[in-house]
Amino acid sequence: MKRRADTPQSVTGRALSILGVFGPDHPALTLSEISKRTGLPVTTTFRLLGEFVECGGLVRDVDRRYRNITWTQTSPPRLSTWFGRPRRFSWLRRR
């Protein structure tokens, strides 16, 4: 799938566009659904979803749907919920 012209160029923009597809009306989506909604290639979407799953921002269910576990019916996700978990990015912490 070719990237649409309106998709973000930066990695940060691409990652945020993935988070933007989740909401109360769409709490769980497949890889293909996320790729179509963001306009990102499936391979890029898969790679970024893997990073989100690894750091705890998203979970992948047994039915192969990704869920943003920080969404509730009334509030969007908060990045602060990710900071309590140990991550492989420990080299970023101050010593």
C-alpha positions in Angstrom: 0.0 0.0 0.0 1.4 3.4 -1.0 1.4 6.1 1.7 -1.2 8.8 1.2 -0.1 12.3 0.6 -1.8 13.6 3.8 0.0 11.2 6.2 2.6 12.6 8.5 6.3 12.5 7.5 7.9 12.2 10.9 7.9 9.1 13.1 6.2 11.0 15.9 3.4 12.1 13.6 2.9 8.6 12.3 2.8 7.2 15.9 0.3 9.9 17.0 -1.9 9.2 13.9 -2.1 5.6 15.0 -3.2 6.6 18.5 -5.7 9.0 16.9 -7.7 6.2 15.3 -8.8 4.7 18.7 -11.7 6.1 20.6 -15.0 5.2 22.3 -16.5 4.3 19.0 -13.5 2.3 17.9 -11.8 0.7 21.0 -10.3 -2.2 19.2 -9.0 -2.4 15.6 -7.1 -4.8 13.4 -3.8 -4.1 11.7 -5.6 -3.6 8.4 -8.2 -1.2 9.8 -5.5 0.9 11.5 -3.4 1.0 8.3 -6.4 2.1 6.2 -7.5 4.7 8.7 -4.1 6.3 9.0 -3.0 5.9 5.4 0.3 4.3 6.5 1.7 1.2 4.9 0.9 -2.0 6.7 4.6 -2.7 7.4 5.0 0.7 9.0 1.8 0.3 11.0 2.8 -3.1 12.2 6.3 -1.9 13.3 4.8 1.1 15.2 2.1 -1.0 16.8 4.7 -3.4 18.0 6.5 -0.6 19.8 3.3 0.6 21.4 2.5 -3.0 22.6 6.1 -3.3 24.0 5.9 -0.1 26.0 2.4 -0.8 27.3 0.4 1.8 25.4 -1.6 -0.8 23.4 -2.4 -4.4 23.9 -3.0 -7.1 21.2 -5.9 -9.4 21.9 -6.1 -13.1 21.0 -8.5 -12.0 18.2 -5.6 -10.0 16.7 -7.2 -6.6 17.5 -5.2 -3.8 19.1 -6.7 -2.0 22.0 -5.8 1.3 23.6 -6.2 0.2 27.2 -6.1 3.8 28.5 -9.3 4.8 26.8 -12.4 5.1 28.9 -15.9 6.2 27.8 -15.3 9.8 29.0 -11.6 10.5 28.7 -8.8 10.1 26.1 -5.6 8.2 26.8 -3.0 9.8 29.0 0.7 9.4 28.2 1.4 9.5 32.0 -0.1 6.0 32.3 2.9 4.6 30.4 5.6 5.9 32.6 5.1 3.6 35.5 6.2 0.5 33.6 9.8 -0.7 33.1 10.7 -0.4 29.4 13.7 -1.3 27.3 14.4 2.4 26.9 16.1 2.5 30.3 19.2 4.2 28.8 17.0 7.4 28.5 16.7 7.7 32.2 18.9 10.1 34.1 21.6 8.6 36.3 
